[in-house]
C-alpha cells in the first residue's frame, strides 16, 4: 500500500495529523496511549525474567547478557523473542490497541514479525550506534514498522532513542565493514 492508500483508511487510535506526521517524518512519538494495567503487566513480566536471568551465566536463546551481568546485578542487554518468553508480552503485542496503532500507519493488513526487549542500564557504556533498521530486516518491501515502548519514563539525560526526521526517504547506508562483515551500524565515514 502507498502512504496515500493507508491514509484513506479511517484511523483507529491515532489522529489523522499523527498519521500524516508519520508518513512525512518516518517516525511518531505518542505519549500516554498505553493503559496503566498493560504497563504494570509488562513491568511484572520483565521483573520475573530479570530474576530468572540471575541464574544465567552466558547468553542463550532467552537472554543476551551484557559483559557486567551477574547474579547479584542482572544486566541482560535484551530479552530475545520477548513474546515467546512470557505471555504478558504476547498479550500486549497482539492486543487490539497495538494492532490498531500499527494499522493506522501501515494499513489494515498487519502481520507481526518479531520482538525483543532492550535494556539500557545506568552506568553502562554499551553504545548503540547510528543505524537504519531496514537493512537488517527480512522484507520484500519497505512497509515494516518498529514499535518501541518505554516501560519507564526516560529523560533526555538518559539517552532516549533518536530519529532523523525524513531519513526514511533518503539513502540506505551500508552497515558492513570494507570486507563485507555485518556491523549493524553506519560507519563514521
C-alpha positions in Angstrom: 0.0 0.0 0.0 1.1 3.5 -0.7 1.1 6.1 2.1 -1.8 7.7 0.3 -3.8 4.4 0.3 -3.1 3.9 4.0 -4.2 7.4 4.9 -7.6 6.8 3.1 -8.4 4.2 5.7 -10.1 5.5 8.8 -7.9 5.9 11.8 -8.4 3.5 14.7 -6.3 5.1 17.5 -4.1 7.8 16.1 -5.3 11.1 14.8 -5.1 11.9 11.1 -2.5 14.5 11.9 -0.3 11.9 13.7 -0.6 9.5 10.8 0.4 12.3 8.3 3.4 13.2 10.5 4.5 9.5 10.5 4.3 9.5 6.7 6.3 12.7 6.3 8.9 12.3 9.1 9.2 8.5 9.3 8.6 8.2 13.0 5.9 9.1 15.5 6.1 9.6 19.3 2.8 9.0 21.1 2.6 9.5 24.9 0.1 8.1 27.3 -1.6 5.7 24.9 -0.8 2.5 26.8 -3.2 1.8 29.7 -1.5 1.6 33.1 -2.6 -2.0 33.6 -0.8 -3.1 30.4 2.4 -1.3 31.6 2.1 -2.9 35.0 1.8 -6.3 33.4 4.8 -5.7 31.2 6.9 -4.5 34.1 5.9 -7.5 36.2 6.8 -9.9 33.4 10.1 -8.1 32.9 10.9 -8.3 36.6 10.2 -12.1 36.5 12.6 -12.5 33.6 15.3 -10.3 35.2 15.1 -12.5 38.2 15.4 -15.6 36.1 18.5 -14.1 34.3 20.3 -14.1 37.7 20.9 -17.9 37.2 22.2 -17.5 33.6 26.0 -17.1 33.1 26.2 -16.8 29.3 23.9 -15.6 26.6 21.3 -18.1 25.3 18.0 -18.2 23.4 16.2 -16.1 26.0 18.8 -13.6 27.2 21.6 -11.6 25.5 23.7 -10.8 28.5 25.9 -7.7 29.0 29.5 -8.0 30.0 28.8 -6.9 33.6 25.9 -9.3 34.1 25.9 -11.2 37.4 23.5 -13.0 39.7 23.9 -10.1 42.2 23.4 -7.4 39.5 21.5 -8.9 36.5 22.3 -6.9 33.3 20.9 -8.5 30.2 21.2 -6.4 27.1 18.0 -7.8 25.8 15.3 -10.4 26.2 15.2 -12.2 22.9 11.9 -13.0 21.2 10.1 -11.5 24.2 6.6 -12.6 23.1 7.9 -16.2 23.4 9.4 -15.7 26.9 6.3 -14.5 28.8 2.6 -14.4 27.9 2.3 -10.8 29.0 4.4 -9.7 26.1 2.3 -11.5 23.6 -0.9 -10.3 25.2 0.4 -6.8 24.7 1.8 -7.2 21.2 -1.4 -8.9 19.9 -3.8 -6.6 21.8 -6.4 -4.7 19.7 -4.8 -1.5 20.8 -1.4 -2.3 19.4 -2.7 -3.9 16.2 -4.9 -0.8 15.6 -2.0 1.6 16.2 0.2 -0.3 13.7 -2.7 -0.5 11.2 -3.0 3.3 11.5 0.5 3.7 10.0 0.9 0.6 7.7 -2.7 -0.1 6.6 -5.2 -2.8 7.6 -3.1 -5.9 6.7 -0.9 -6.2 9.8 1.4 -9.1 10.4 3.6 -9.5 13.5 7.2 -10.4 12.8 9.4 -10.4 16.0 10.0 -8.8 19.3 12.8 -8.1 21.8 13.1 -6.1 25.0 16.2 -3.9 25.1 17.8 -2.6 28.3 19.9 0.4 28.9 21.4 0.1 32.3 22.6 3.1 34.4 26.4 3.4 34.2 26.6 1.1 31.2 28.7 2.1 28.3 27.3 0.0 25.6 26.7 2.4 22.8 24.0 1.7 20.1 25.5 3.4 17.1 23.6 5.1 14.4 21.8 2.6 12.2 18.8 2.0 10.0 16.6 -0.9 10.8 15.5 -1.8 7.3 18.9 -3.3 6.2 18.7 -5.9 9.0 15.1 -7.0 8.4 13.9 -9.8 6.1 11.5 -8.0 3.9 10.3 -7.7 0.3 9.2 -4.1 0.6 9.6 -1.0 2.9 6.4 -1.4 4.9 7.8 -2.9 8.1 7.5 -0.7 11.2 9.2 -0.9 14.6 7.1 -0.1 17.6 9.1 0.9 20.6 7.6 1.2 24.1 9.3 2.6 27.1 8.4 0.7 30.2 9.6 3.6 32.4 9.8 7.3 31.8 13.1 8.4 30.1 14.6 11.8 30.2 16.9 13.4 27.6 19.8 12.8 30.0 19.2 9.1 29.8 19.8 8.9 26.0 16.4 8.0 24.6 16.0 6.8 21.0 16.8 9.5 18.5 15.4 9.7 15.0 16.5 11.7 12.0 13.3 13.3 10.5 12.7 12.3 6.9 15.6 9.9 6.7 13.2 7.1 5.7 13.1 8.8 2.3 16.8 9.1 2.0 19.8 6.9 1.2 20.1 3.4 2.7 23.6 3.2 4.1 26.0 0.3 4.2 26.0 -1.5 7.5 29.1 -3.6 6.7 32.8 -3.1 7.1 35.0 -2.9 4.0 35.4 -6.7 4.0 31.7 -7.2 3.9 31.3 -8.2 7.6 28.0 -7.2 9.1 28.4 -4.5 11.7 24.8 -3.5 12.2 25.6 0.2 12.2 26.6 3.0 9.8 30.3 3.7 9.7 31.7 7.1 10.7 32.8 7.6 7.1 
